[in-house]
Structures are given as structure tokens and as C-alpha cells.
Amino acid sequence: MKWFVAAAAVSLLALSACGESSSPAVPGATSPQSDILAKAPVATAAEILPGSTMEKIKQRGELLVGGSLDAPLLSQQNPATGEVEGFDAQMGKALAKYILGEPKVKIVNSASETREALLANGTVDVVFQTYTITEERAKQVAFAGPYYTSGLTIAVKKGTTGITKPEDLNGKKVLAGANTPAIPAIKKLAPQAEIITFGSDPECIQALKQDRGVAYVQDETILIADAKKDPSIEIVTKPFTTDPYGIGLKHGDDQMKKFVNDWLKKMQDAGVWQEIWKTSIGTVVTGDAPAPPQIGSVPGS
């Protein structure tokens, strides 16, 4: 997940113009990820409605995805290949294949503060970025899904004592990503905590290791990946929230919302959703893939 603080609309446009990563289909290339995408469905010609967003994407020849380049297991650029890998990244490529017949995407490195505007002004077609569905956000964007459910948990430096539940954060300096669900959750469960925000997950981890805060509240999936990569970090609670992630779309685009929900159902029924989970989040979370959340099951979806 990526959280930049945009000072003005100009900064917003600058963000969307840089930090882009294209993922063209590579003829003859094979990997576990590409093998899975080969099983992903493709829409019929009749499903690409004339004058629709889907038709515009097909005519353009690539899907513009608002996402991250530094979110472990979810959407992270591989420095060796340049490819963006992870659960969100693969879902975006699968949607591109559904529309285009090939997984051709351009990922625009987005921010929590800019996602709504990027959708509204057409800079991106969709957002895959641990985008929690809320009724408040649904006033500005449309949400397909939910396509995944996670929750917030707490990480500390290994050896830290006295923190086993959210209420233990009272009176302590607590790290969180700017404009993320962690902030209202901390305020609700530990109102005496001092919240210190940073622009990205790596910055929050660095601040934790530098003792600028005693705890870091973040999505469980991201913290599991952080702790696996850095043994000086440990997770000390089970998830204490339920966060349904939606696919962000332009507000009012009911055709696109139905189209994406139909695609998501096909992905789940074909087992492709589950296989994408196994090769991303499932590499650090033991056990079988969870049951996908029911589409349209939460307020705002």
C-alpha cells in the first residue's frame, strides 16, 4: 500500500505521471503467474458493450490500474525483472486479459489521497490497492467486489513487551500509514495513543526500527510479509478489524461495475482467484486459500 501526501492538485497529477510500470504480454514467457493467467477468462464480444468503458479500454489496448509498486505480496515491482507481482497486481492483469485477451496493464503508482481523483479524471480505469470499501468512499467512487478481506494487526520490534491488544497502545507513540483505516481504528480503540504517520510501509517499518514509535498498525497481510523479510519485526495481535477490499471504479459507471463483478465471479468459480492467492499471499500464510468474500456483501459495494 502506498500513501503519499499530495500538497495540491498539481502534485496529484505529477504523481500519476510518474511511477508507472507497464506489464506487456511477453510471447513465449512462462512462469507460475503466467500459467495461472492463461486459465483466466476472456469476455465475449457481446459483453464489451458499445460506448462503454470496457470498449474504450479495448480500443486503447491496455488497462490503466491505480496501484502500488512497493506493497509486498500485493503489488511490488521485482527489481530483477521490472514486473509488478503480487495478489493485486495479478488480479489487475487478469482483468486486463478479460477485456483485451492479453494481460496488458499499466500500473500508475497511486496514493490513498489521490485514488478518487485519478478515477474521476480518467487517469486510471480501476484501482487495485487494498482499497477498503466504506459507505463514505462509495459517495465518490464505485466499488466492485469485495474481492478480498483482511484486517488490521500490530507489529513491534522483537522483544517489545506490554502490547498484546489494541487498547495497550494508549499513551504510546503508534505508527500508521497516512489516510489509512489504521488511523480511525487506533483513535477508537486507543484514544490516548499518539499517532505518527508516514507515506509508505517501508517508511513505517524504518521508523519502528528507529524507535520513533513503539508499534505499527497495518494490514495483516503486509505485516506478515514485513516480518518474514525482517526478523527484527514481530506481530503481536490477531486482526482486530475486518476490512473488505473493493475494486475502485469511476463513480456512477454501473455498466463497468456489473462487468467487473461478473468477471470476479467467473474468476472465483474457475479457481483462478484461489490460485493467484496461493502464489502471492499464500506463500507466507499457511493453509488453503480462504473462501472469497461474497460480491456485493458489504455496504458501499
Secondary structure, 3 states (H helix, E strand, C coil): CECCCCCCHHHHHHHHHCCEEEECCCCCCCCHHHHHHHCCCCCCHHHCCCCCHHHHHHHHCCEEEEECCEECCCEEECCCCCCEECHHHHHHHHHHHHHHCCCCEEEEECCCCCHHHHHHCCCCCEEEEEEECCCCHHHCEEEEEEEEEECEEEEEECCCCCCCCHHHHCCCEEEEECCCCHHHHHHHHCCCCEEEEECEHHHHHHHHHCCCCCEEEEEHHHHHHHHHHCCCEEECCCCCCCEEEEEEEECCCHHHHHHHHHHHHHHHHCCHHHHHHHCCHHHCCCCCCCCCCCCCCCCCC
